[in-house]
Amino acid sequence: MAELKEIVYKEFDERLMVGVHYHTSFFKAGNAWKSYFESDKAKYLNELSEFVYCEDIDENDGIGMMFNFQDTNTFELILGDFMKVNTPVPYELYKKYIPSGTVACIQIEGNDIAEIMDSAFKLITEAIKKTGREIDFEHFYWCEIYTKERYSIPQNRGEKVVLDYILPVKSSLSE
């Protein structure tokens, strides 16, 4: 069973999420990741490395940002990285503006990614509620961050993995 390892709140400066854009579902998102890593789009992101804006998150092998949920299964997905607002984004890549604000940074540990994803939403919503916050659905997005230290390296060793999540929140009293 997956378990919540940590929840902290941070103030995020405005930024862009830049990467490859997909319309997908929870069942097909794995194919989007496979397509992304098999394409040459990651090289375009590497060419923008001077604009990367990840000082407030740990080194990672990938960020997936889900947004614009049509229902519980259908959404838009950007696979890429956070960048500074003034980044000159090439036409091959998609960009989405992320306003500044408070975010929940959550770490969930499990035996594998499937175990984590099976319970992530429930664990995250319960933890946010217990800490006197609520999800900011007006500005909602859901980021999965595959950190080198907590996900990629342990996965390669056959150990438990931790998936980091980021989503916007506000106080329960409505900020």
MARDO-536955 format. One record per residue: x, y, z of N, C-alpha, C in turn; residue number from 1. Coordinates in nm, 2 decimals, always signed. Each point is the difference from the previous one (the first is absolute). Layout:
# residues N
node npx:X npy:Y npz:Z capx:X capy:Y capz:Z cpx:X cpy:Y cpz:Z i:NUM
...
# end
This chain:
# residues 175
node npx:+0.08 npy:-0.12 npz:+0.00 capx:-0.08 capy:+0.12 capz:+0.00 cpx:+0.09 cpy:+0.13 cpz:+0.00 i:1
node npx:-0.03 npy:+0.09 npz:-0.09 capx:+0.07 capy:+0.12 capz:+0.00 cpx:-0.02 cpy:+0.09 cpz:+0.12 i:2
node npx:+0.09 npy:+0.08 npz:+0.04 capx:-0.02 capy:+0.08 capz:+0.11 cpx:+0.06 cpy:+0.14 cpz:-0.02 i:3
node npx:-0.06 npy:+0.10 npz:+0.07 capx:+0.04 capy:+0.14 capz:-0.01 cpx:+0.13 cpy:+0.01 cpz:+0.08 i:4
node npx:+0.11 npy:+0.05 npz:-0.06 capx:+0.12 capy:+0.02 capz:+0.07 cpx:+0.02 cpy:+0.14 cpz:+0.05 i:5
node npx:-0.05 npy:+0.10 npz:-0.08 capx:+0.02 capy:+0.14 capz:+0.04 cpx:-0.09 cpy:+0.09 cpz:-0.07 i:6
node npx:-0.04 npy:+0.10 npz:+0.07 capx:-0.08 capy:+0.11 capz:-0.07 cpx:+0.05 cpy:+0.13 cpz:+0.06 i:7
node npx:+0.04 npy:+0.09 npz:-0.09 capx:+0.05 capy:+0.14 capz:+0.03 cpx:-0.07 cpy:+0.09 cpz:-0.09 i:8
node npx:-0.01 npy:+0.13 npz:+0.04 capx:-0.06 capy:+0.10 capz:-0.08 cpx:+0.11 cpy:+0.10 cpz:-0.04 i:9
node npx:+0.00 npy:+0.04 npz:-0.13 capx:+0.10 capy:+0.10 capz:-0.04 cpx:-0.07 cpy:+0.11 cpz:-0.08 i:10
node npx:+0.06 npy:+0.11 npz:-0.01 capx:-0.05 capy:+0.11 capz:-0.08 cpx:+0.08 cpy:-0.01 cpz:-0.13 i:11
node npx:-0.07 npy:-0.03 npz:-0.11 capx:+0.06 capy:-0.01 capz:-0.13 cpx:-0.01 cpy:+0.14 cpz:-0.07 i:12
node npx:+0.11 npy:+0.04 npz:-0.07 capx:+0.00 capy:+0.11 capz:-0.09 cpx:-0.07 cpy:-0.04 cpz:-0.13 i:13
node npx:-0.05 npy:+0.10 npz:-0.08 capx:-0.06 capy:-0.04 capz:-0.12 cpx:+0.11 cpy:-0.07 cpz:-0.09 i:14
node npx:-0.05 npy:-0.08 npz:-0.09 capx:+0.09 capy:-0.08 capz:-0.09 cpx:-0.08 cpy:-0.05 cpz:-0.12 i:15
node npx:+0.07 npy:-0.06 npz:-0.09 capx:-0.06 capy:-0.08 capz:-0.11 cpx:+0.03 cpy:-0.14 cpz:+0.02 i:16
node npx:-0.09 npy:-0.08 npz:-0.04 capx:+0.02 capy:-0.15 capz:-0.02 cpx:+0.02 cpy:-0.01 cpz:-0.15 i:17
node npx:+0.12 npy:-0.05 npz:-0.04 capx:+0.03 capy:-0.01 capz:-0.14 cpx:+0.04 cpy:-0.15 cpz:-0.03 i:18
node npx:-0.06 npy:-0.04 npz:-0.11 capx:+0.03 capy:-0.14 capz:-0.04 cpx:-0.09 cpy:-0.05 cpz:-0.12 i:19
node npx:-0.03 npy:-0.12 npz:+0.00 capx:-0.08 capy:-0.07 capz:-0.10 cpx:-0.14 cpy:-0.01 cpz:+0.05 i:20
node npx:-0.10 npy:+0.04 npz:-0.08 capx:-0.14 capy:+0.00 capz:+0.04 cpx:-0.08 cpy:-0.12 cpz:-0.05 i:21
node npx:-0.08 npy:-0.06 npz:+0.09 capx:-0.08 capy:-0.11 capz:-0.04 cpx:-0.15 cpy:+0.02 cpz:+0.05 i:22
node npx:-0.09 npy:-0.05 npz:-0.07 capx:-0.14 capy:-0.02 capz:+0.05 cpx:+0.00 cpy:-0.15 cpz:+0.03 i:23
node npx:-0.03 npy:-0.04 npz:+0.13 capx:+0.02 capy:-0.14 capz:+0.04 cpx:-0.10 cpy:-0.04 cpz:+0.11 i:24
node npx:+0.03 npy:-0.11 npz:+0.05 capx:-0.08 capy:-0.06 capz:+0.11 cpx:+0.09 cpy:-0.07 cpz:+0.10 i:25
node npx:-0.05 npy:-0.04 npz:+0.12 capx:+0.09 capy:-0.07 capz:+0.09 cpx:+0.05 cpy:-0.13 cpz:-0.06 i:26
node npx:-0.08 npy:-0.06 npz:-0.08 capx:+0.03 capy:-0.13 capz:-0.06 cpx:+0.11 cpy:+0.01 cpz:-0.11 i:27
node npx:+0.00 npy:+0.12 npz:-0.06 capx:+0.09 capy:+0.02 capz:-0.12 cpx:+0.12 cpy:+0.09 cpz:+0.03 i:28
node npx:+0.01 npy:+0.05 npz:+0.12 capx:+0.11 capy:+0.10 capz:+0.04 cpx:+0.14 cpy:-0.07 cpz:-0.01 i:29
node npx:+0.01 npy:-0.13 npz:+0.03 capx:+0.12 capy:-0.07 capz:-0.01 cpx:+0.06 cpy:+0.00 cpz:-0.14 i:30
node npx:-0.10 npy:-0.01 npz:-0.10 capx:+0.04 capy:+0.01 capz:-0.14 cpx:+0.06 cpy:+0.13 cpz:-0.04 i:31
node npx:-0.06 npy:+0.11 npz:+0.06 capx:+0.05 capy:+0.13 capz:-0.02 cpx:+0.15 cpy:+0.02 cpz:+0.05 i:32
node npx:+0.02 npy:-0.05 npz:+0.11 capx:+0.14 capy:+0.00 capz:+0.06 cpx:+0.10 cpy:-0.08 cpz:-0.10 i:33
node npx:-0.05 npy:-0.11 npz:-0.04 capx:+0.09 capy:-0.08 capz:-0.09 cpx:+0.03 cpy:+0.07 cpz:-0.13 i:34
node npx:-0.11 npy:+0.06 npz:-0.06 capx:+0.01 capy:+0.08 capz:-0.12 cpx:+0.10 cpy:+0.12 cpz:+0.02 i:35
node npx:-0.02 npy:+0.06 npz:+0.11 capx:+0.09 capy:+0.12 capz:+0.03 cpx:+0.15 cpy:-0.04 cpz:+0.01 i:36
node npx:+0.03 npy:-0.10 npz:+0.07 capx:+0.14 capy:-0.04 capz:+0.01 cpx:+0.06 cpy:-0.06 cpz:-0.12 i:37
node npx:-0.09 npy:-0.05 npz:-0.09 capx:+0.05 capy:-0.06 capz:-0.13 cpx:+0.01 cpy:+0.11 cpz:-0.11 i:38
node npx:-0.06 npy:+0.12 npz:+0.03 capx:+0.01 capy:+0.11 capz:-0.10 cpx:+0.13 cpy:+0.08 cpz:+0.02 i:39
node npx:+0.01 npy:+0.10 npz:-0.09 capx:+0.11 capy:+0.09 capz:+0.02 cpx:-0.03 cpy:+0.13 cpz:+0.07 i:40
node npx:-0.12 npy:+0.00 npz:+0.06 capx:-0.05 capy:+0.12 capz:+0.07 cpx:+0.08 cpy:+0.04 cpz:+0.13 i:41
node npx:+0.05 npy:-0.11 npz:+0.06 capx:+0.08 capy:+0.03 capz:+0.12 cpx:+0.12 cpy:+0.08 cpz:-0.03 i:42
node npx:+0.06 npy:-0.01 npz:-0.12 capx:+0.12 capy:+0.08 capz:-0.04 cpx:-0.04 cpy:+0.14 cpz:-0.01 i:43
node npx:-0.12 npy:+0.04 npz:-0.05 capx:-0.04 capy:+0.14 capz:+0.00 cpx:-0.01 cpy:+0.06 cpz:+0.14 i:44
node npx:-0.04 npy:-0.08 npz:+0.10 capx:+0.00 capy:+0.04 capz:+0.14 cpx:+0.14 cpy:+0.02 cpz:+0.05 i:45
node npx:+0.09 npy:-0.09 npz:-0.04 capx:+0.14 capy:+0.02 capz:+0.04 cpx:+0.06 cpy:+0.13 cpz:-0.05 i:46
node npx:-0.04 npy:+0.04 npz:-0.12 capx:+0.05 capy:+0.12 capz:-0.06 cpx:-0.05 cpy:+0.13 cpz:+0.08 i:47
node npx:-0.10 npy:-0.02 npz:+0.08 capx:-0.06 capy:+0.11 capz:+0.08 cpx:+0.05 cpy:-0.01 cpz:+0.15 i:48
node npx:+0.11 npy:-0.07 npz:+0.02 capx:+0.04 capy:-0.03 capz:+0.14 cpx:+0.03 cpy:+0.13 cpz:+0.08 i:49
node npx:+0.04 npy:+0.11 npz:-0.07 capx:+0.03 capy:+0.12 capz:+0.07 cpx:-0.13 cpy:+0.07 cpz:+0.06 i:50
node npx:-0.11 npy:-0.05 npz:-0.05 capx:-0.13 capy:+0.06 capz:+0.04 cpx:-0.07 cpy:-0.09 cpz:+0.11 i:51
node npx:+0.05 npy:-0.12 npz:+0.03 capx:-0.06 capy:-0.09 capz:+0.09 cpx:-0.02 cpy:+0.07 cpz:+0.13 i:52
node npx:-0.12 npy:-0.02 npz:+0.06 capx:-0.03 capy:+0.06 capz:+0.13 cpx:-0.04 cpy:-0.10 cpz:+0.10 i:53
node npx:+0.10 npy:-0.08 npz:+0.05 capx:-0.03 capy:-0.10 capz:+0.09 cpx:+0.08 cpy:+0.01 cpz:+0.13 i:54
node npx:+0.04 npy:+0.12 npz:+0.04 capx:+0.07 capy:+0.02 capz:+0.12 cpx:-0.08 cpy:-0.05 cpz:+0.12 i:55
node npx:-0.13 npy:+0.00 npz:-0.01 capx:-0.08 capy:-0.03 capz:+0.11 cpx:-0.05 cpy:-0.14 cpz:+0.00 i:56
node npx:+0.05 npy:-0.09 npz:-0.09 capx:-0.03 capy:-0.14 capz:+0.00 cpx:+0.13 cpy:-0.08 cpz:-0.02 i:57
node npx:+0.00 npy:-0.12 npz:+0.04 capx:+0.12 capy:-0.08 capz:-0.02 cpx:+0.03 cpy:-0.05 cpz:-0.14 i:58
node npx:+0.12 npy:-0.03 npz:-0.03 capx:+0.04 capy:-0.04 capz:-0.13 cpx:-0.08 cpy:-0.12 cpz:-0.04 i:59
node npx:-0.05 npy:+0.00 npz:-0.12 capx:-0.09 capy:-0.11 capz:-0.05 cpx:+0.03 cpy:-0.04 cpz:-0.14 i:60
node npx:-0.06 npy:-0.11 npz:-0.03 capx:+0.01 capy:-0.06 capz:-0.14 cpx:-0.13 cpy:+0.03 cpz:-0.08 i:61
node npx:-0.09 npy:+0.07 npz:+0.06 capx:-0.12 capy:+0.03 capz:-0.07 cpx:-0.11 cpy:+0.06 cpz:+0.08 i:62
node npx:-0.08 npy:+0.09 npz:-0.05 capx:-0.12 capy:+0.05 capz:+0.06 cpx:-0.12 cpy:-0.01 cpz:-0.09 i:63
node npx:-0.10 npy:-0.05 npz:+0.05 capx:-0.13 capy:-0.02 capz:-0.08 cpx:-0.10 cpy:+0.09 cpz:+0.07 i:64
node npx:-0.06 npy:+0.10 npz:-0.08 capx:-0.10 capy:+0.09 capz:+0.05 cpx:-0.13 cpy:-0.03 cpz:-0.06 i:65
node npx:-0.10 npy:-0.04 npz:+0.08 capx:-0.13 capy:-0.02 capz:-0.05 cpx:-0.09 cpy:+0.12 cpz:+0.04 i:66
node npx:-0.09 npy:+0.03 npz:-0.10 capx:-0.09 capy:+0.11 capz:+0.03 cpx:-0.12 cpy:-0.01 cpz:-0.10 i:67
node npx:-0.09 npy:+0.09 npz:+0.02 capx:-0.12 capy:+0.01 capz:-0.09 cpx:-0.07 cpy:-0.14 cpz:+0.00 i:68
node npx:-0.03 npy:-0.05 npz:+0.12 capx:-0.07 capy:-0.13 capz:+0.01 cpx:-0.15 cpy:+0.02 cpz:-0.06 i:69
node npx:-0.03 npy:-0.09 npz:-0.09 capx:-0.14 capy:+0.01 capz:-0.06 cpx:-0.09 cpy:-0.09 cpz:+0.08 i:70
node npx:+0.05 npy:-0.10 npz:+0.06 capx:-0.07 capy:-0.09 capz:+0.09 cpx:+0.11 cpy:-0.07 cpz:+0.09 i:71
node npx:-0.04 npy:-0.10 npz:+0.07 capx:+0.10 capy:-0.06 capz:+0.09 cpx:+0.11 cpy:-0.08 cpz:-0.08 i:72
node npx:-0.01 npy:-0.01 npz:-0.12 capx:+0.10 capy:-0.08 capz:-0.08 cpx:+0.07 cpy:+0.08 cpz:-0.11 i:73
node npx:-0.06 npy:+0.10 npz:-0.06 capx:+0.04 capy:+0.07 capz:-0.12 cpx:+0.06 cpy:+0.13 cpz:+0.04 i:74
node npx:+0.13 npy:+0.03 npz:-0.05 capx:+0.06 capy:+0.12 capz:+0.04 cpx:+0.11 cpy:+0.04 cpz:-0.11 i:75
node npx:+0.06 npy:+0.11 npz:+0.02 capx:+0.12 capy:+0.04 capz:-0.08 cpx:+0.12 cpy:-0.02 cpz:+0.09 i:76
node npx:+0.11 npy:-0.04 npz:-0.07 capx:+0.13 capy:-0.03 capz:+0.06 cpx:+0.11 cpy:+0.07 cpz:-0.07 i:77
node npx:+0.09 npy:+0.06 npz:+0.08 capx:+0.13 capy:+0.05 capz:-0.06 cpx:+0.11 cpy:-0.08 cpz:+0.07 i:78
node npx:+0.09 npy:-0.06 npz:-0.08 capx:+0.12 capy:-0.06 capz:+0.05 cpx:+0.12 cpy:+0.09 cpz:-0.03 i:79
node npx:+0.07 npy:+0.04 npz:+0.11 capx:+0.11 capy:+0.09 capz:-0.03 cpx:+0.06 cpy:+0.05 cpz:+0.13 i:80
node npx:+0.00 npy:+0.14 npz:+0.01 capx:+0.07 capy:+0.06 capz:+0.12 cpx:-0.06 cpy:+0.14 cpz:+0.02 i:81
node npx:+0.02 npy:+0.04 npz:+0.12 capx:-0.03 capy:+0.14 capz:+0.04 cpx:+0.10 cpy:+0.10 cpz:-0.06 i:82
node npx:-0.04 npy:+0.11 npz:-0.05 capx:+0.09 capy:+0.10 capz:-0.06 cpx:-0.04 cpy:+0.14 cpz:+0.05 i:83
node npx:+0.09 npy:+0.09 npz:-0.02 capx:-0.02 capy:+0.14 capz:+0.03 cpx:-0.11 cpy:+0.05 cpz:-0.10 i:84
node npx:-0.07 npy:+0.10 npz:+0.05 capx:-0.11 capy:+0.06 capz:-0.08 cpx:+0.05 cpy:+0.06 cpz:-0.13 i:85
node npx:+0.12 npy:+0.05 npz:-0.01 capx:+0.05 capy:+0.06 capz:-0.12 cpx:+0.07 cpy:-0.09 cpz:-0.10 i:86
node npx:-0.02 npy:-0.13 npz:+0.02 capx:+0.06 capy:-0.10 capz:-0.08 cpx:-0.05 cpy:+0.00 cpz:-0.15 i:87
node npx:+0.10 npy:+0.01 npz:-0.09 capx:-0.04 capy:+0.00 capz:-0.14 cpx:-0.03 cpy:-0.15 cpz:-0.05 i:88
node npx:-0.13 npy:-0.03 npz:+0.01 capx:-0.04 capy:-0.14 capz:-0.03 cpx:-0.01 cpy:-0.03 cpz:-0.15 i:89
node npx:+0.08 npy:-0.10 npz:-0.05 capx:-0.01 capy:-0.03 capz:-0.14 cpx:-0.14 cpy:-0.06 cpz:-0.03 i:90
node npx:-0.03 npy:+0.01 npz:-0.13 capx:-0.14 capy:-0.04 capz:-0.04 cpx:-0.02 cpy:-0.15 cpz:+0.02 i:91
node npx:+0.11 npy:-0.08 npz:+0.01 capx:-0.01 capy:-0.14 capz:+0.02 cpx:-0.06 cpy:-0.04 cpz:+0.14 i:92
node npx:+0.01 npy:+0.10 npz:+0.09 capx:-0.04 capy:-0.03 capz:+0.14 cpx:-0.12 cpy:+0.08 cpz:+0.04 i:93
node npx:-0.07 npy:-0.04 npz:+0.10 capx:-0.12 capy:+0.06 capz:+0.05 cpx:+0.03 cpy:+0.07 cpz:+0.13 i:94
node npx:-0.06 npy:+0.11 npz:+0.03 capx:+0.02 capy:+0.07 capz:+0.13 cpx:-0.13 cpy:+0.03 cpz:+0.06 i:95
node npx:+0.00 npy:-0.01 npz:+0.14 capx:-0.12 capy:+0.04 capz:+0.08 cpx:+0.05 cpy:+0.08 cpz:+0.11 i:96
node npx:-0.07 npy:+0.12 npz:+0.02 capx:+0.04 capy:+0.09 capz:+0.10 cpx:-0.06 cpy:-0.05 cpz:+0.14 i:97
node npx:+0.09 npy:+0.01 npz:+0.10 capx:-0.04 capy:-0.04 capz:+0.13 cpx:+0.01 cpy:+0.12 cpz:+0.09 i:98
node npx:-0.10 npy:+0.05 npz:+0.06 capx:+0.01 capy:+0.12 capz:+0.08 cpx:+0.07 cpy:-0.03 cpz:+0.13 i:99
node npx:+0.05 npy:+0.11 npz:+0.07 capx:+0.06 capy:-0.02 capz:+0.13 cpx:-0.11 cpy:-0.04 cpz:+0.10 i:100
node npx:+0.04 npy:-0.06 npz:+0.11 capx:-0.10 capy:-0.04 capz:+0.10 cpx:+0.06 cpy:-0.11 cpz:+0.09 i:101
node npx:-0.09 npy:-0.04 npz:+0.09 capx:+0.04 capy:-0.10 capz:+0.10 cpx:-0.03 cpy:-0.14 cpz:-0.07 i:102
node npx:+0.10 npy:-0.09 npz:+0.02 capx:-0.01 capy:-0.13 capz:-0.05 cpx:+0.03 cpy:-0.10 cpz:+0.11 i:103
node npx:-0.07 npy:-0.12 npz:-0.01 capx:+0.03 capy:-0.11 capz:+0.09 cpx:+0.11 cpy:-0.08 cpz:-0.08 i:104
node npx:+0.10 npy:-0.04 npz:+0.07 capx:+0.11 capy:-0.09 capz:-0.05 cpx:-0.01 cpy:-0.12 cpz:+0.09 i:105
node npx:-0.04 npy:-0.11 npz:-0.07 capx:-0.03 capy:-0.13 capz:+0.07 cpx:+0.09 cpy:-0.11 cpz:-0.05 i:106
node npx:+0.04 npy:-0.08 npz:+0.09 capx:+0.08 capy:-0.12 capz:-0.04 cpx:-0.08 cpy:-0.12 cpz:+0.05 i:107
node npx:-0.02 npy:-0.10 npz:-0.10 capx:-0.07 capy:-0.12 capz:+0.03 cpx:+0.09 cpy:-0.12 cpz:-0.04 i:108
node npx:+0.02 npy:-0.09 npz:+0.09 capx:+0.09 capy:-0.12 capz:-0.02 cpx:-0.09 cpy:-0.12 cpz:-0.02 i:109
node npx:+0.05 npy:-0.09 npz:-0.09 capx:-0.06 capy:-0.12 capz:-0.03 cpx:+0.10 cpy:-0.10 cpz:-0.06 i:110
node npx:-0.05 npy:-0.12 npz:-0.02 capx:+0.09 capy:-0.11 capz:-0.06 cpx:+0.03 cpy:+0.03 cpz:-0.14 i:111
node npx:-0.10 npy:+0.07 npz:-0.07 capx:+0.02 capy:+0.03 capz:-0.14 cpx:-0.10 cpy:+0.12 cpz:-0.04 i:112
node npx:+0.01 npy:+0.04 npz:-0.12 capx:-0.08 capy:+0.12 capz:-0.04 cpx:-0.15 cpy:-0.04 cpz:+0.00 i:113
node npx:-0.04 npy:-0.12 npz:-0.03 capx:-0.14 capy:-0.04 capz:-0.01 cpx:-0.06 cpy:+0.01 cpz:+0.14 i:114
node npx:+0.07 npy:-0.05 npz:+0.10 capx:-0.05 capy:+0.01 capz:+0.14 cpx:-0.01 cpy:+0.14 cpz:+0.05 i:115
node npx:+0.09 npy:+0.09 npz:-0.04 capx:-0.01 capy:+0.14 capz:+0.04 cpx:-0.12 cpy:+0.06 cpz:-0.07 i:116
node npx:-0.02 npy:-0.02 npz:-0.12 capx:-0.11 capy:+0.07 capz:-0.08 cpx:-0.13 cpy:-0.05 cpz:+0.05 i:117
node npx:-0.01 npy:-0.12 npz:+0.04 capx:-0.13 capy:-0.06 capz:+0.05 cpx:-0.06 cpy:+0.08 cpz:+0.12 i:118
node npx:+0.09 npy:+0.06 npz:+0.08 capx:-0.04 capy:+0.06 capz:+0.12 cpx:+0.04 cpy:+0.15 cpz:+0.01 i:119
node npx:+0.07 npy:+0.05 npz:-0.10 capx:+0.05 capy:+0.14 capz:+0.01 cpx:-0.10 cpy:+0.11 cpz:+0.03 i:120
node npx:-0.11 npy:+0.00 npz:-0.08 capx:-0.10 capy:+0.10 capz:+0.02 cpx:-0.06 cpy:+0.00 cpz:+0.14 i:121
node npx:-0.03 npy:-0.12 npz:+0.04 capx:-0.06 capy:-0.01 capz:+0.14 cpx:+0.09 cpy:+0.05 cpz:+0.11 i:122
node npx:+0.13 npy:-0.05 npz:-0.01 capx:+0.10 capy:+0.04 capz:+0.10 cpx:+0.02 cpy:+0.15 cpz:+0.00 i:123
node npx:+0.01 npy:+0.06 npz:-0.12 capx:+0.03 capy:+0.14 capz:-0.01 cpx:-0.12 cpy:+0.08 cpz:+0.05 i:124
node npx:-0.12 npy:-0.03 npz:-0.04 capx:-0.11 capy:+0.08 capz:+0.04 cpx:-0.02 cpy:-0.01 cpz:+0.15 i:125
node npx:+0.02 npy:-0.11 npz:+0.06 capx:-0.01 capy:-0.02 capz:+0.14 cpx:+0.10 cpy:+0.09 cpz:+0.08 i:126
node npx:+0.13 npy:-0.01 npz:-0.05 capx:+0.11 capy:+0.07 capz:+0.06 cpx:-0.03 cpy:+0.15 cpz:+0.00 i:127
node npx:-0.04 npy:+0.05 npz:-0.12 capx:-0.02 capy:+0.15 capz:-0.02 cpx:-0.12 cpy:+0.04 cpz:+0.10 i:128
node npx:-0.10 npy:-0.08 npz:+0.01 capx:-0.11 capy:+0.04 capz:+0.08 cpx:+0.04 cpy:+0.00 cpz:+0.15 i:129
node npx:+0.08 npy:-0.10 npz:+0.04 capx:+0.04 capy:-0.01 capz:+0.14 cpx:+0.09 cpy:+0.12 cpz:+0.04 i:130
node npx:+0.07 npy:+0.06 npz:-0.09 capx:+0.09 capy:+0.11 capz:+0.03 cpx:-0.07 cpy:+0.14 cpz:-0.02 i:131
node npx:-0.13 npy:+0.00 npz:-0.01 capx:-0.08 capy:+0.12 capz:-0.01 cpx:+0.01 cpy:+0.07 cpz:-0.13 i:132
node npx:+0.02 npy:-0.07 npz:-0.10 capx:+0.00 capy:+0.06 capz:-0.14 cpx:-0.10 cpy:-0.07 cpz:-0.08 i:133
node npx:-0.02 npy:+0.05 npz:-0.13 capx:-0.08 capy:-0.07 capz:-0.09 cpx:+0.06 cpy:+0.02 cpz:-0.14 i:134
node npx:-0.03 npy:-0.09 npz:-0.09 capx:+0.05 capy:+0.01 capz:-0.14 cpx:-0.06 cpy:+0.12 cpz:-0.06 i:135
node npx:+0.08 npy:+0.07 npz:-0.08 capx:-0.04 capy:+0.12 capz:-0.07 cpx:-0.05 cpy:-0.04 cpz:-0.14 i:136
node npx:-0.13 npy:-0.04 npz:-0.01 capx:-0.05 capy:-0.05 capz:-0.13 cpx:-0.01 cpy:+0.11 cpz:-0.10 i:137
node npx:-0.01 npy:+0.12 npz:+0.04 capx:+0.00 capy:+0.11 capz:-0.10 cpx:+0.13 cpy:+0.01 cpz:-0.08 i:138
node npx:+0.11 npy:-0.04 npz:+0.05 capx:+0.13 capy:+0.00 capz:-0.07 cpx:+0.06 cpy:-0.14 cpz:+0.00 i:139
node npx:-0.08 npy:-0.10 npz:+0.00 capx:+0.04 capy:-0.13 capz:+0.02 cpx:+0.09 cpy:-0.06 cpz:-0.11 i:140
node npx:+0.11 npy:-0.06 npz:+0.04 capx:+0.09 capy:-0.09 capz:-0.08 cpx:+0.05 cpy:-0.10 cpz:+0.10 i:141
node npx:+0.06 npy:-0.11 npz:-0.06 capx:+0.05 capy:-0.11 capz:+0.08 cpx:+0.13 cpy:-0.04 cpz:-0.06 i:142
node npx:+0.11 npy:+0.02 npz:+0.07 capx:+0.13 capy:-0.03 capz:-0.05 cpx:+0.06 cpy:-0.13 cpz:+0.07 i:143
node npx:+0.05 npy:-0.09 npz:-0.08 capx:+0.07 capy:-0.11 capz:+0.05 cpx:+0.15 cpy:+0.02 cpz:-0.04 i:144
node npx:+0.08 npy:-0.01 npz:+0.11 capx:+0.15 capy:+0.03 capz:-0.02 cpx:+0.07 cpy:-0.13 cpz:+0.03 i:145
node npx:+0.08 npy:-0.04 npz:-0.10 capx:+0.08 capy:-0.12 capz:+0.01 cpx:+0.14 cpy:+0.04 cpz:+0.04 i:146
node npx:+0.03 npy:+0.01 npz:+0.13 capx:+0.13 capy:+0.05 capz:+0.05 cpx:+0.10 cpy:-0.11 cpz:-0.02 i:147
node npx:+0.12 npy:+0.04 npz:-0.02 capx:+0.11 capy:-0.09 capz:-0.02 cpx:+0.02 cpy:-0.08 cpz:+0.14 i:148
node npx:+0.01 npy:+0.08 npz:+0.11 capx:+0.03 capy:-0.06 capz:+0.13 cpx:-0.11 cpy:-0.09 cpz:+0.05 i:149
node npx:-0.13 npy:+0.04 npz:-0.01 capx:-0.10 capy:-0.08 capz:+0.06 cpx:-0.07 cpy:-0.10 cpz:-0.09 i:150
node npx:+0.01 npy:+0.03 npz:-0.14 capx:-0.07 capy:-0.09 capz:-0.09 cpx:+0.09 cpy:-0.08 cpz:-0.09 i:151
node npx:+0.08 npy:+0.07 npz:-0.08 capx:+0.08 capy:-0.07 capz:-0.10 cpx:+0.11 cpy:-0.10 cpz:+0.05 i:152
node npx:+0.08 npy:+0.05 npz:+0.10 capx:+0.10 capy:-0.08 capz:+0.06 cpx:-0.06 cpy:-0.12 cpz:+0.07 i:153
node npx:-0.09 npy:+0.02 npz:+0.09 capx:-0.06 capy:-0.11 capz:+0.07 cpx:-0.07 cpy:-0.10 cpz:-0.09 i:154
node npx:-0.06 npy:+0.05 npz:-0.11 capx:-0.06 capy:-0.09 capz:-0.09 cpx:+0.10 cpy:-0.09 cpz:-0.07 i:155
node npx:+0.11 npy:+0.06 npz:-0.04 capx:+0.11 capy:-0.08 capz:-0.06 cpx:+0.06 cpy:-0.11 cpz:+0.09 i:156
node npx:-0.01 npy:+0.03 npz:+0.13 capx:+0.05 capy:-0.10 capz:+0.10 cpx:-0.11 cpy:-0.10 cpz:+0.04 i:157
node npx:-0.12 npy:+0.01 npz:-0.05 capx:-0.11 capy:-0.09 capz:+0.04 cpx:-0.05 cpy:+0.03 cpz:+0.14 i:158
node npx:+0.01 npy:+0.13 npz:+0.05 capx:-0.04 capy:+0.04 capz:+0.13 cpx:-0.14 cpy:+0.07 cpz:-0.01 i:159
node npx:-0.06 npy:+0.03 npz:+0.11 capx:-0.12 capy:+0.08 capz:+0.00 cpx:+0.03 cpy:+0.14 cpz:-0.06 i:160
node npx:-0.10 npy:+0.06 npz:-0.06 capx:+0.02 capy:+0.13 capz:-0.07 cpx:-0.09 cpy:+0.10 cpz:+0.07 i:161
node npx:+0.04 npy:+0.13 npz:-0.02 capx:-0.08 capy:+0.11 capz:+0.05 cpx:-0.03 cpy:+0.09 cpz:-0.12 i:162
node npx:-0.13 npy:+0.03 npz:-0.02 capx:-0.04 capy:+0.09 capz:-0.11 cpx:-0.04 cpy:+0.13 cpz:+0.07 i:163
node npx:+0.06 npy:+0.11 npz:-0.05 capx:-0.03 capy:+0.14 capz:+0.05 cpx:-0.12 cpy:+0.05 cpz:-0.08 i:164
node npx:-0.09 npy:+0.07 npz:+0.07 capx:-0.11 capy:+0.07 capz:-0.06 cpx:+0.00 cpy:+0.14 cpz:+0.04 i:165
node npx:-0.05 npy:+0.09 npz:-0.10 capx:-0.02 capy:+0.14 capz:+0.03 cpx:-0.14 cpy:+0.04 cpz:-0.05 i:166
node npx:-0.08 npy:+0.07 npz:+0.08 capx:-0.13 capy:+0.05 capz:-0.04 cpx:-0.03 cpy:+0.13 cpz:+0.08 i:167
node npx:-0.07 npy:+0.09 npz:-0.06 capx:-0.03 capy:+0.13 capz:+0.06 cpx:-0.11 cpy:-0.02 cpz:+0.11 i:168
node npx:+0.02 npy:+0.07 npz:+0.11 capx:-0.09 capy:+0.00 capz:+0.12 cpx:-0.03 cpy:+0.14 cpz:+0.05 i:169
node npx:-0.10 npy:+0.00 npz:+0.08 capx:-0.03 capy:+0.13 capz:+0.07 cpx:-0.05 cpy:-0.04 cpz:+0.14 i:170
node npx:-0.01 npy:+0.10 npz:+0.09 capx:-0.04 capy:-0.04 capz:+0.14 cpx:-0.15 cpy:-0.03 cpz:-0.01 i:171
node npx:-0.05 npy:-0.07 npz:+0.10 capx:-0.14 capy:-0.04 capz:+0.00 cpx:-0.09 cpy:+0.11 cpz:+0.02 i:172
node npx:+0.06 npy:+0.12 npz:+0.05 capx:-0.08 capy:+0.12 capz:+0.02 cpx:-0.01 cpy:+0.08 cpz:-0.13 i:173
node npx:+0.05 npy:-0.06 npz:-0.11 capx:+0.00 capy:+0.07 capz:-0.13 cpx:+0.09 cpy:+0.12 cpz:+0.00 i:174
node npx:+0.11 npy:-0.01 npz:-0.07 capx:+0.10 capy:+0.11 capz:+0.00 cpx:-0.05 cpy:+0.10 cpz:-0.11 i:175
# end
